[in-house]
């Protein structure tokens, strides 16, 4: 593989790790209630 191919591979791997980290951060059980509460608040009557 060429150097350019390794750079593309590394960049793709870093993006995949960042996406996985964001998903873990937002969908932890501690944060789940806070993240999903606007979904239910929108349906409440005033």
SEMI-62744 format. One record per residue (C-alpha): residue in three letters; x negated, y negated, z negated. Coordinates in steps of 0.2 Angstrom, whole numbers, plus 5000, padded with zeros to 4 digits. Example, Ala and Ser with C-alpha at 12.3 -4.5 7.8 and 13.67 -1.06 7.14 Angstrom:
% SEMI-62744
  miro    xx    yy    zz
   Ala  4938  5022  4961
   Ser  4932  5005  4964
***
This chain:
% SEMI-62744
  miro    xx    yy    zz
   Unk  5000  5000  5000
   Unk  4994  4983  5004
   Unk  4992  4969  4991
   Unk  5008  4960  4998
   Unk  5018  4976  4995
   Unk  5012  4977  4977
   Unk  5017  4959  4974
   Unk  5035  4963  4981
   Unk  5036  4978  4970
   Unk  5030  4969  4954
   Unk  5042  4955  4957
   Unk  5057  4967  4960
   Unk  5052  4977  4944
   Unk  5051  4960  4934
   Unk  5068  4955  4940
   Unk  5075  4972  4935
   Unk  5068  4971  4918
   Unk  5075  4953  4916
   Unk  5092  4959  4921
   Unk  5091  4974  4909
   Unk  5086  4962  4895
   Unk  5101  4950  4898
   Unk  5113  4965  4898
   Unk  5106  4972  4882
   Unk  5107  4954  4874
   Unk  5125  4950  4879
   Unk  5133  4968  4876
   Unk  5126  4972  4859
   Unk  5139  4976  4847
   Unk  5135  4961  4836
   Unk  5138  4949  4850
   Unk  5153  4958  4859
   Unk  5166  4950  4849
   Unk  5159  4932  4852
   Unk  5157  4935  4871
   Unk  5174  4943  4874
   Unk  5184  4931  4863
   Unk  5187  4918  4876
   Unk  5195  4931  4887
   Unk  5209  4934  4874
   Unk  5210  4916  4868
   Unk  5215  4911  4886
   Unk  5230  4922  4885
   Unk  5236  4915  4869
   Unk  5251  4904  4869
   Unk  5249  4886  4862
***
